[in-house]
């Protein structure tokens, strides 16, 4: 693959050192992670500390009630692993129950959209089995920022303003925290969440109360979360509170303390695909991760070396391959513990050689999933027009400004330590706008269950104990058999579009990590989104304004419906790599939050 590099522009240097690197979507979390490395912690300790900090400083993008997939490479184990922190549907989450509530889709907000919160148990597993530090060492920074304050980022303030009316009229427990003094907090103001600080502080006290070593303390913390006061507060809130959601009606939740006590995160081998010198590692078909691997399997049949990575041919090929891969996601993907997913077939040369024949010089305006005998479901396409639904508000009608429905987003970090341990993680869910704050805890539940379908024969159909097919998608790659690169981004359905573009620019255009992040980006909205109300925009390609006008004109000539977004509006990638003793990292200038540091 080519190492010839076109002229490129960067906003900042690619970080390089030999001690360690940390890159995350918020500068404070990056600093916290690096501080842990400096104090002798490994990459996994640093990841746990950064993750808890991100819950505090980016509450509009993730929270304790959310979920997380993680990819790690542990030098001592000598292997790459996926840790699934995606909590499943509660025992009471049946299709029949939601139908009785008059729903044809799971609402995008409120208590009915809550799965078992996966983050805390997952960070405890990572700290216990891969880390070396105590719970106090990794949790204290987050508690300090929650109690003493952090400068509120502009997007958090804007999100609070979007849901202000909802908070005042319906979600008053959220208003108590996110409307301090009865006002929307200004960007840059010091924002605190004392209730969250108290909850984590209590977990720490209970963890340390019985003495013992770090493992004993971690186990007591887990018990406080899934069997103690946290689970009790969540259970009580879901049983007693009827919460307004985007359906236009209030509903009680079905999540219970028993659901939380029953669940544990799991460890599995990554799904991999060989692309030239690289072996790309992703989570399985319970995530959307395999769509990147499918894109690579399709793209392998084209000559990308020497193409301008901001040129029309490069953009066209990536987008058309993405359309086919995402169509297969909709038809086939689901929790492999519940259904058989033909993922081996979907990644074979034979299958993709046939799929690749569908790609021409013209943009496809059709939704074209593949065919594997005995597998998959018929996929209904919801258009951009308003659609009637049983909820009384119109199931496809945007409700921003009416009931506060806004799509949440995500955070991400990549860390490599001096020993060569690597972690890539994409925490999400439990956004401040997903459901009301549970008053005793200072945080809300997530809304990942909205990704289930209320159709019995669909691979992603709702079922108790089943994992929703999440969009969260961290990535790791080996080069010539050696662990090399960790990267990812927030962005829902766009994650594995931006992740793929970054990789192609790095591999085929020879761009370094920062150059590959800073280059013009785009995304397709051709396929159904994973979030309520699950609409699609066939043929639509959204590109940053800095994509060359000649490229835009050429794409339109091929039939793409190109919409131009603002400069620096596509993705929030971070990345870290290692070659021998060298450690490199980069972070996105988009959003003015991400930062990479190292030495």
Buried (B, 14 or more C-beta within 10 A) or exposed (E): BEEEEBEBEBBBEBBBBEEBBBBBBBBBBBBBBBBBBEEEBBBBBBBBBBBBBBBBBBBBBBBBBBBBBBBBBBBEEEEBBBBBBBBBBBBBBBBEBBEEBEBBBBBBBBBBBBBBBBBBBBBBBBBBBBBEBBBEBBBBBBBBBBBEBBBBBBBBBEBBEBBBEBBEEBBEBBBBBBBBEEEBBEBEBEBBBBBBBBBBBBBBEBBBEEEEEBEEBBBBBBBBBBBBBBBEBBBBBBBEBEBBBBBBBEBBBBBBBBBBBBBEBBEEEBBBBBBEEBBBBBBBBBBBBBBBBBBBBBBBBBEBEEBEBBBBBBBBBBBBBBBBBBBBBBBBBBBBEBBEBBBEBBBEEEBBEEBBEBBEEEBBEEBEBBEBEEBBBEBEEBEEEEBEBBBEBBBBBBBBEEBBBBBBBBBBBBBBBBEBBBBBBBBBBBBBBBBBBBBBBBBBBBBBBBBBBBBEEBBBBBBBBBBBBBBBBBBBBBBEEEBBBBBBBBBBBBBBBBBBBBBBBBBBBBBBBBBBBBBBBBBBBBBBBBBBBBBBBBBBBBBBEBBBEEBBEBBBEBBBBBEBBEEBBBBBBBBBBBEEEEBBBBBBBBBEBBBBBBE
